[in-house]
């Protein structure tokens, strides 16, 4: 089920362009650190974890820091591309996504070495996911690829005992709803491309747009659920490996520099959380793996849809 979800997530990227969903411009290729302060200065702005968090990390192209005063929780979001099923992705696509996952492995390996007790929450994870055997891809030369699961890097490190524990991240019904919506969008998109009727294409496009709104709302609920889990588990410093289309912050909590390119949030999760939990605020750090932006830029056109 996770493989199907990952494939439809990757394929749906081309729909963002087709439907003209607004995107901001992000072209920087160097490592960047952004620190956002609230307009009203509060008494305690010290956040040693965020202030001393490394800006240069193996496997990372960018490190973005968004600081909130009086923070209790720090969330580190490593943006990822899901690994698609081998038989539904050409060799070039597989190798490029695997390269991103390899970079995520380097990032996690570095961070868990300097923060050995940090909590790790990979997207889509339930306890049963990390009890069984991990299957791997092999190319024609027999070289081992990444695991045939969405959150390959985190689970590989768990099996290698480089991560002590990975934590449940998902509310099952919300995760399942994402799968159902993505499957519906995928089918409608395929049908839309197949029809020669402009009227029929417009009708299906309207249906897709409505489904995307449902998907965005569901994604925001999944992000809210993770914030609550972190708070309930008292994990003051946390790493999550979550899809590149997810955004826990927004331009209210993180400032105008916060980029929503390729993303689908309807709300600023951290801003709303911090308003309703003034004693349990979050700050955010985003890590962009090397080659992720290049991958998104080159796979977001309708022509590349069959191999996304």
BELCORCOR-V881604 format. One line per field, one symbol per residue. phi: phi as a letter, one per 40 degrees, with the letter a starting at -180 (. if undefined). psi: psi as a letter, one per 30 degrees, with the letter a starting at -180 (. if undefined). burial: 1 if it has 16 or more other C-alpha atoms within 10 Angstrom, else 0. A space follows every 10 residues. Layout:
# BELCORCOR-V881604
phi->???
psi->???
burial->???
This chain:
# BELCORCOR-V881604
phi->.ccccccccc ccdccdcdcf cdaccbbcbc cbbbbbbccc cccbbcaccc cbcccbbdgb cabbbbbbcf cbbbbbbccb bcccddcbac cccdcccccc ccccdccccc ccccbcbccb bcdgcbdccb bccccbcbcc cgccbcccac cdcccccccc gcbcabbdbb cdcccccdcc cccccdcccc cccccccccc cccccccccc cccccccccc ccccccdcdc cccfccbabb bbdcccbcba cccbgccccb cgbbccacdc ccccccbccb cbbbbbbbcd gcccccccbb bdccdcbc
psi->eeeeeeeeee efeffeeegh kkklkjfkfl kkkkjkklek klejgkieee egkkfjkkfk ekjkkjkklh kekkkjjjkl kkjlkefgkl eeeeeeeeee eeeeeeeeee efefifgkkk jkkgkleffg falkkllkaf fgkkallhle heeeeeeeef gfkekkkkfk jeeeeeeeee eeeeeeeeee eeffkfkeee eeeeeeeeee eeeeeeeeee eeeeeeeeee eefhjfkkkk jllffkjfaa fefflffkkg kglhkfljee eeeeefifgh lklkkkkjlk feeeeeefgg kefgefg.
burial->0110111111 1111110000 0000000000 1011111000 0000001001 0000101111 1111111111 1111111111 1111110010 0011111111 1111111110 1100000111 1111110001 0000001000 0000111111 1111111010 0110111111 1001110110 1111110110 0100000000 1001100110 1100111111 1111111011 1000111111 1111111111 0111100111 1111101111 1011000000 1111111111 1110010011 11001011
